[in-house]
Amino acid sequence: MRTVPIRNKDLIDILDRFLPLFHMPDFETARMDRDYSDIEQYLDEDYRKYIMSQGRQHDGFPSKMVGLELAPKDEWSLGPYYCDVIERAETLKGELQGWTGTRQNALSALYPAGGYISWHNNANAPGYNVLFTWSSEGDGQFEYIDPITKEHIVVPDVKGWQCKVGYYGTYDEHDKLLYHAARTNCLRATIAFMFNPDETGRQMSEMLIEDIAES
């Protein structure tokens, strides 16, 4: 997973237009899992080893997320207020996807203080991923297991926007299977996009890295 400095002014302009939306949801009334007490259960080493030991029985999805997805989900019945938030988020995500040239939006999530996403590997959705993360105070982190060295690597959040680019592989790509998780002690948002898991996707992600870092 590679951290990329965000210097492109056009990109910064699109990203900053998300900021008012991040402060609108009320996490106490939004329909989400508000039990923060089990954060260590889903992020500690024992749980991570358990998920990794499952092999292909793990479907790639996180089993627990304390946060709010900024995406249409009719079954949530969030009401007109949240529908407006999500509708505005969808418009901005469309602009951001167009700017990045990515295939699709992989995740759009807003986490409260104490929020997290449990260990998982995205083996069900392989591809070259671009993660834009915003943190109100920089008090959070993204962590992963290097698929080759097996080293546990922690990438601290920074206050404001941060970008990470990497590849999520399948179970047939043992040297690219990326187990990862994230947590935060302050308001945090992640908006992720992906390219295809092929040579064209790799080349496009490399070009995007240059565009993101261009001042």
HELIX and SHEET records of a PDB file:
HELIX    1   1 LYS A    9  ASP A   16  1                                   8    
HELIX    2   2 LEU A   19  PHE A   22  1                                   4    
HELIX    3   3 ILE A   39  LEU A   43  1                                   5    
HELIX    4   4 GLU A   45  SER A   53  1                                   9    
HELIX    5   5 GLY A   55  GLN A   57  5                                   3    
HELIX    6   6 ASP A   74  TRP A   76  5                                   3    
HELIX    7   7 PRO A   80  THR A  100  1                                  21    
HELIX    8   8 GLU A  199  ALA A  213  1                                  15    
SHEET    1   A 6 ARG A   2  VAL A   4  0                                        
SHEET    2   A 6 GLY A 160  TYR A 168 -1                                        
SHEET    3   A 6 GLY A 127  SER A 135 -1                                        
SHEET    4   A 6 ARG A 188  PHE A 195 -1                                        
SHEET    5   A 6 GLN A 104  TYR A 111 -1                                        
SHEET    6   A 6 LEU A  68  GLU A  69 -1                                        
SHEET    1   B 5 MET A  65  VAL A  66  0                                        
SHEET    2   B 5 TYR A 116  HIS A 120 -1                                        
SHEET    3   B 5 HIS A 180  THR A 184 -1                                        
SHEET    4   B 5 GLY A 140  ILE A 145 -1                                        
SHEET    5   B 5 HIS A 152  PRO A 156 -1                                        
END                                                                             
